[in-house]
Each structure stands twice: as structure tokens, then as C-alpha cells.
Amino acid sequence: MNTAGKVMVGVLTGAAVGLLTGILLAPDSGKRTREKLVGKSKDLRNKVTDSLDDVKMAYNRKVDVFANQSKSGIESIKNGLKV
């Protein structure tokens, strides 16, 4: 698993543990707890979406670098074969 994947797993695990702890220790009424839960769920969704966007951008940058290096390598080989 790459670093971005490990970070995402850590974020999701931490968020899930925090959410569960908050629910179990909530001193509020059921209705208020549900409202908080909905709010925290939305926050978690936003964090996961942001993390996924970061992973996508990092992946796309790596693909672009690899593609450019491959093109350069192919051009070098073509030029080397020309006599």
C-alpha cells in the first residue's frame, strides 16, 4: 500500500473511532446526538472527498511524469537508431 493509501486508511480509522467515541460519551438527548452525528458524517465525507482528490492529483502527476519520461526515452532510442 502506498503512502497516500496509508494516510487515507488512517484518516478514516481516526474519524470512525472519534465518531463512535463521541456517540458513546454524548451527554445530549437522542435528537441532538443524531443532529451532531449527521454533522460529523458530513464533515467526514468532506475530509474523505478531499483526501481522495489529493490522491487523484498525486496519481495523475506521477502518470504525467512517467508518460513524459517514456516519451523522452522513446525519442532518444529513435534518435540513436537513426544513422
N, C-alpha and C positions, 0 to 999 in steps of 0.2 A: 504494500500500500504506500503511495507517495505521501509527501508531507501535507499537501492540501487535503487529501483524504483523511489523514490522521487528525488534522485540525478540525475538519467538519465533524468527524465522529466525536471528538472532544467537546465541541460546542453543543452538539445535540445531546450528548450524555449529560453535560452540566446543566443544560436547560431543563431536561426531563427530571433530573434529581431535584433541582431548585423548585420546579413546579410542584412536584409531589410533596416536598417538604413544606412548601407554602400552604398547600391544601390541608395537610395533616395538622399543621400548627395554627391554622386560621382561627382567630378569635371572633370573627364576624359571623353573621347569620348566613344561612344557606344561600339566600338570594344574592347577598353581597359577595359571598365567596364565588358563586357562579359568574358574577359580573367580572370579578378580578381574574378568574380563570379564562374567560373569553378574552380579556385584555392581554393577559400574559401569552395566550395562544397566538394572538395576532402579532405580538412582539416577536415571539419565537419564529413564526412564519416569515416575518420580515428579515430576521437575522439569518435564517436558513437560505432565503432567497438571495440575500446579499453575499453570503458565503459561496453559494453556487455560482453567482455571477463572477465572483473573484476567481473561482476555479476555472470557469469557462474562459475568462480572459487570459489567465496564465497558460492554459492549454493551447489556446489559439496563438499566443505569442510563440510558444515552443514549436508549434506546427509551422508557423511562418519562418522561423529561424531555420528549421530543418529543411523546409522547401527551398529557401534561398541558398543554403549550403549545398543542397543536392544539385540545384541548377548551376551553381558555380563549378561544382565538381564535374558535371557533365560537360560544361563548356571547356574546362581545362582538358578533359580527355579528348574532346573533339579537336581542339587546337593542337594537342600533342600528336594526334593521328594524321593531321594534315602535313604533308611533306612537300 
